[in-house]
Amino acid sequence: MEQHTVVRCAEGHVFSTATFPMQNLLEGRLGPGRLIRCPQCGRLRNSVPADVAELSGAQLARALRLEAVESLA
């Protein structure tokens, strides 16, 4: 089964993505955010992993239904 990560975009939309690669630049990490096309607004947005403990059951279920198609690492 494919693992999904629940993320929040810069606009506050919550959705899931199948891939959320972490990248390093030499010795330092570039940060937790990634450019992902938000399925709610359709724009490339900086997105970070969402704190699922802060989401209600309905919000989490909706986030898992809304899946990002593309991601740019």
C-alpha positions as CSV (number, residue, x, y, z in Angstrom):
1,M,0.0,0.0,0.0
2,E,1.2,3.4,-0.9
3,Q,2.0,5.8,2.0
4,H,0.5,9.2,1.9
5,T,1.6,12.4,3.7
6,V,-0.9,14.9,4.8
7,V,0.4,18.4,4.0
8,R,-0.7,22.0,4.3
9,C,0.0,24.5,1.5
10,A,0.9,28.2,2.1
11,E,-2.8,29.1,1.6
12,G,-3.8,26.8,4.4
13,H,-5.4,24.1,2.2
14,V,-4.9,20.6,3.6
15,F,-4.4,17.6,1.2
16,S,-2.4,14.5,0.8
17,T,0.5,13.5,-1.4
18,A,2.0,10.1,-2.2
19,T,5.5,11.5,-2.4
20,F,7.1,14.1,-0.2
21,P,10.8,13.9,-0.8
22,M,13.2,15.5,1.6
23,Q,16.3,17.1,0.0
24,N,19.7,18.0,1.1
25,L,22.1,20.6,-0.3
26,L,25.6,19.4,0.6
27,E,25.6,19.2,4.4
28,G,22.5,21.3,5.1
29,R,18.8,20.4,4.6
30,L,16.8,22.7,2.3
31,G,13.9,22.7,4.8
32,P,10.7,20.9,5.3
33,G,8.7,22.6,2.5
34,R,8.2,21.5,-1.1
35,L,6.6,22.9,-4.1
36,I,3.4,21.0,-4.7
37,R,0.4,21.8,-7.0
38,C,-2.5,22.3,-4.5
39,P,-5.6,20.3,-5.7
40,Q,-7.9,22.9,-4.2
41,C,-6.6,26.1,-5.8
42,G,-4.5,24.5,-8.7
43,R,-1.4,26.6,-8.0
44,L,2.1,25.6,-7.1
45,R,2.4,26.3,-3.4
46,N,5.1,25.7,-0.8
47,S,3.7,22.9,1.3
48,V,4.8,21.4,4.6
49,P,3.7,18.3,6.5
50,A,0.5,19.0,8.5
51,D,0.2,18.3,12.2
52,V,-2.5,15.6,12.0
53,A,-3.1,15.8,15.7
54,E,-4.6,19.3,15.2
55,L,-7.0,18.1,12.4
56,S,-10.5,16.8,13.1
57,G,-11.6,13.5,11.8
58,A,-13.5,15.1,9.0
59,Q,-10.6,17.4,8.0
60,L,-8.2,14.4,7.9
61,A,-10.7,12.3,5.8
62,R,-11.1,15.2,3.4
63,A,-7.3,15.7,3.2
64,L,-6.8,12.0,2.3
65,R,-9.4,12.2,-0.4
66,L,-7.7,15.3,-2.0
67,E,-4.5,14.1,-3.4
68,A,-1.9,16.2,-5.2
69,V,-1.0,14.8,-8.6
70,E,2.3,16.6,-9.2
71,S,5.1,17.6,-7.0
72,L,8.4,19.3,-7.6
73,A,11.1,18.5,-5.1
